């Protein structure tokens, strides 16, 4: 169990949190509105479960959150003040006192126009300069089925220059049918949402996974890069070769096998996860990140997931204070592994203790790189005058 667990800790100061388990979109939004002081909200982020109809939810916004700037996306689960939860609508009201926001919608996002993304991001940053004494960061939410996150992130990093970028890919539970981002009162597919934030809070970016490389190697010998599809590994059908290296039958391949046995790519001395989404008809493997012919892959082996969660979330500011809250983007495959191992309650306790709020993604964005099976987050700390006693 965590070293400390204080379920009665005071709520976060810089963000108000509301949760609804209602199955009806209108009722869910009414319950959200009743829990938030909208007059204090600079903007609201809605994190939407696959069980709620996005069209009906958007239609109910004007009467439930009138005059409120609302962004968001669909998800594969929420991280609420209780930890991991499914089938709930989570709203985060970022307090006007601490945050200003500007936004851009990129639609269509597939195919990505690198030059256009760079130019629009650069223009937004120029039009939204930081106030003295405040800092800027960017959040990005992308259609998680667009297969464009890698290129989009490279273009955004170039356009935003020294502004750090974090985010998560919108999801659709475990269905992989449709994923949407929320902007301008409507949900958009084949789109990406960029939020440029200015804040008086100190913040720190987080990014960690729990895998280490093994001695089992694979070379992509036949791929369809635009579809993130690998047809052959080491000259053999991809699913069969992956199953051989893992030590299971092809018929036994499943999301939990993929979650516990990811493939890794080495970049500048660090390993990043290239998560497998599913088996493609014909024996190929569909990935959640960029893939190409000739890419060298290494089979990963998991370390103790709760221990790495403890270490990764144990962040403080310069004074040693814990975060006011952590905005978290946690891969759905991590959650699957945690559930499969019966560790959900213990993981949720840790997320609760560290004030993590966010959602489970189809991919994560960390400082210009699209990654998988990773926890990415931003820890926000209270200003000195707002310290808890």
Residue pairs with C-beta under 8 A, 6 or more apart in sequence:
1 346
1 349
2 310
2 346
2 349
2 350
2 353
3 310
4 353
5 349
5 352
5 353
6 353
7 352
9 355
10 388
11 17
11 81
12 324
12 325
12 355
12 357
13 95
13 324
13 382
13 386
14 94
14 95
14 97
14 98
14 99
14 199
14 201
14 324
14 325
14 380
14 382
15 92
15 93
15 94
15 95
15 324
15 325
15 357
15 380
16 35
16 36
16 37
16 40
16 41
16 92
16 93
16 95
17 35
17 80
17 81
17 90
17 91
17 92
17 93
17 357
18 31
18 32
18 33
18 34
18 35
18 36
18 90
18 91
18 93
19 32
19 35
19 78
19 80
19 81
19 82
19 85
19 88
19 89
19 90
19 91
20 27
20 28
20 29
20 31
20 32
20 88
20 89
21 28
21 87
21 88
21 89
22 28
22 31
22 89
23 51
23 52
25 52
25 53
25 56
25 57
25 59
25 60
26 56
26 60
26 63
26 64
28 52
28 57
28 89
29 57
29 60
29 61
29 64
29 65
29 89
30 64
32 46
32 64
32 65
32 89
32 91
33 64
33 65
35 91
36 44
36 91
36 93
37 93
38 44
38 65
38 67
38 68
38 93
40 93
40 95
40 96
40 97
41 68
41 93
41 94
41 95
41 96
42 69
42 94
42 95
42 96
42 98
42 99
42 100
42 101
43 68
43 69
43 70
43 71
43 93
43 94
43 99
43 101
44 65
44 68
44 69
44 70
44 71
44 72
44 91
44 92
44 93
44 94
45 70
45 71
45 72
45 91
45 92
45 94
46 57
46 70
46 71
46 72
46 89
46 90
46 91
46 182
47 72
47 73
47 75
47 78
47 89
47 90
47 91
47 92
47 358
47 359
48 54
48 57
48 72
48 73
48 74
48 75
48 89
48 180
48 182
49 74
49 75
49 77
49 78
49 86
49 87
49 88
49 89
49 173
50 74
50 75
50 76
50 87
50 171
50 172
50 173
50 175
51 87
51 173
52 89
54 74
54 180
54 182
54 187
55 187
57 89
57 187
58 182
58 185
58 186
58 187
61 70
61 185
62 185
69 101
70 182
70 185
71 103
71 141
71 181
71 182
71 183
71 193
71 195
72 141
72 181
72 182
73 141
73 168
73 170
73 171
73 179
73 180
73 181
73 182
73 193
73 359
74 170
74 171
74 172
74 178
74 179
74 180
74 187
75 170
75 171
75 359
75 360
75 361
76 171
76 172
76 173
76 174
76 332
76 335
76 359
76 360
76 361
76 362
77 84
77 85
77 86
77 171
77 173
77 332
77 335
77 359
77 360
78 84
78 85
78 86
78 88
78 89
78 90
78 358
78 359
78 360
79 85
79 90
79 328
79 330
79 351
79 356
79 357
79 358
79 359
79 360
80 88
80 90
80 357
81 352
81 355
81 357
82 348
82 352
83 344
83 345
83 347
83 348
83 349
83 350
83 351
83 352
84 335
84 338
84 344
84 347
84 348
84 351
84 360
90 357
90 359
92 327
92 357
94 101
94 197
98 199
98 200
98 201
98 383
99 197
99 198
99 199
100 128
100 131
100 197
100 198
100 199
101 195
101 196
101 197
101 198
102 124
102 127
102 128
102 195
102 196
103 183
103 193
103 194
103 195
103 196
104 120
104 121
104 124
104 193
104 194
104 196
105 181
105 183
105 184
105 188
105 191
105 192
105 193
105 194
106 112
106 117
106 120
106 152
106 191
106 192
106 193
106 194
107 188
107 190
107 191
107 192
108 190
108 191
109 142
109 143
109 146
109 148
109 152
109 190
109 191
109 192
110 143
110 146
110 147
110 148
110 190
111 148
112 148
112 151
112 152
112 155
114 151
114 154
114 155
117 152
117 155
117 156
117 159
118 155
118 156
118 158
118 159
119 159
120 159
121 155
121 156
121 159
121 160
121 194
122 159
122 160
122 161
124 194
124 196
125 136
125 159
125 160
125 161
125 163
125 196
128 136
128 196
128 198
130 136
130 198
131 198
133 200
134 198
134 199
134 200
135 198
135 199
135 202
135 203
136 163
136 196
136 197
136 198
136 199
137 163
137 164
137 165
137 166
137 196
137 197
137 199
137 203
137 378
138 156
138 160
138 163
138 164
138 165
138 166
138 167
138 194
138 195
138 196
138 197
139 165
139 166
139 167
139 194
139 195
139 197
139 327
139 378
140 152
140 153
140 156
140 165
140 166
140 167
140 192
140 193
140 194
140 195
140 365
141 167
141 168
141 169
141 170
141 181
141 192
141 193
141 195
142 148
142 149
142 152
142 167
142 169
142 170
142 181
142 191
142 192
142 193
142 363
142 365
143 169
143 170
143 179
143 180
143 181
143 188
143 189
143 190
143 191
143 192
144 169
144 170
144 171
144 172
144 179
144 361
144 362
144 363
145 172
145 176
145 178
145 179
145 362
146 190
146 192
147 226
147 227
147 228
148 192
149 169
149 289
149 363
149 365
149 370
150 289
150 290
150 370
151 290
152 192
152 370
153 165
153 365
153 368
153 369
153 370
154 368
156 165
156 194
156 368
157 165
157 367
157 368
160 196
163 196
164 205
164 367
165 365
165 367
165 368
166 205
166 327
166 329
166 365
166 366
166 367
166 376
166 377
166 378
167 329
167 364
167 365
167 376
168 329
168 330
168 358
168 359
168 361
168 362
168 363
168 364
168 365
168 376
169 179
169 288
169 361
169 362
169 363
169 364
169 365
170 179
170 180
170 181
170 361
170 362
171 179
171 332
171 359
171 360
171 361
171 362
172 178
172 179
172 362
174 255
174 332
176 277
176 278
176 362
178 189
179 189
179 362
180 187
180 188
180 189
180 191
181 187
181 188
181 191
181 192
181 193
182 188
182 193
183 191
183 193
199 380
200 383
201 324
201 380
201 381
201 382
201 383
202 317
202 318
202 380
202 381
202 383
203 378
203 379
203 380
203 381
204 315
204 317
204 378
204 379
204 381
205 366
205 367
205 376
205 377
205 378
205 379
206 312
206 313
206 315
206 326
206 328
206 375
206 376
206 377
206 378
206 379
207 364
207 366
207 367
207 371
207 374
207 375
207 376
207 377
208 308
208 311
208 312
208 374
208 375
209 273
209 308
209 334
209 371
209 373
209 374
209 375
210 302
210 303
210 304
210 305
210 307
210 308
210 309
211 262
211 264
211 271
211 273
211 300
211 301
211 302
211 303
211 373
212 271
212 300
212 301
212 303
213 264
213 266
213 271
213 298
213 299
213 300
213 301
214 298
214 299
214 300
214 301
216 245
216 298
216 299
217 296
217 297
217 298
217 299
218 233
218 234
218 241
218 242
218 245
218 263
218 296
218 297
218 298
218 299
219 233
219 234
219 294
219 295
219 296
219 297
220 230
220 232
220 233
220 291
220 292
220 293
220 294
220 295
220 297
221 232
221 233
221 234
221 235
221 293
222 230
222 231
222 232
222 293
223 229
223 230
223 231
223 232
223 291
223 292
223 293
223 295
224 231
225 290
225 291
225 292
225 293
227 286
228 277
228 286
228 287
228 288
228 289
228 290
228 291
229 280
229 284
229 285
229 286
229 287
229 291
230 238
230 284
230 285
230 286
230 287
230 291
231 237
231 238
231 280
231 282
231 283
231 284
232 238
232 241
233 241
233 242
233 285
233 297
234 241
236 244
237 283
237 284
238 283
238 284
238 285
239 250
239 253
239 279
239 280
239 283
239 284
239 285
240 250
240 283
242 253
242 263
242 276
242 285
243 249
243 250
243 252
243 253
245 299
246 257
246 261
246 299
248 257
250 279
250 283
253 279
255 278
255 333
255 336
256 336
256 337
256 340
258 275
258 276
258 277
258 278
258 333
259 275
259 333
259 334
259 336
259 337
259 340
259 373
260 302
260 337
260 340
261 299
261 300
261 301
262 273
262 274
262 275
262 276
262 300
262 333
262 372
262 373
263 273
263 274
263 276
263 297
263 298
263 299
263 300
264 271
264 272
264 273
264 274
264 297
264 298
264 299
264 300
265 271
265 272
265 273
265 274
265 295
265 296
265 297
265 298
266 296
266 298
267 369
271 298
271 300
272 289
272 369
272 371
272 372
272 374
273 289
273 300
273 371
273 372
273 373
273 374
274 287
274 288
274 289
274 290
274 291
274 297
274 372
275 287
275 288
275 289
275 331
275 333
275 363
275 372
275 373
276 285
276 286
276 287
276 288
277 286
277 287
277 288
278 285
278 286
279 285
279 286
280 286
288 362
288 363
288 372
289 363
289 370
289 371
289 372
290 370
302 337
305 334
305 337
305 338
305 341
305 343
305 347
306 343
306 346
306 347
306 350
309 347
309 350
309 375
310 350
312 375
313 326
313 350
313 351
313 354
313 356
314 354
315 322
315 323
315 326
315 379
316 322
316 323
317 323
317 381
319 384
321 381
321 382
321 387
322 354
322 355
323 354
323 355
323 379
323 380
323 381
324 355
324 380
324 381
324 382
324 386
325 355
325 356
325 357
325 379
325 380
326 354
326 355
326 356
326 357
326 358
326 377
326 378
326 379
326 380
327 357
327 358
327 377
327 378
327 380
328 351
328 356
328 357
328 358
328 359
328 375
328 376
328 377
329 358
329 359
329 361
329 364
329 365
329 375
329 376
329 377
330 358
330 359
330 360
330 361
330 364
330 375
330 376
331 360
331 361
331 362
331 363
331 364
331 372
331 373
331 374
331 375
332 360
332 361
332 362
333 372
333 373
334 360
334 373
334 374
334 375
335 360
338 344
338 347
356 377
358 377
363 370
363 371
363 372
364 370
364 371
364 372
364 374
364 375
364 376
365 371
365 376
366 374
366 376
382 388
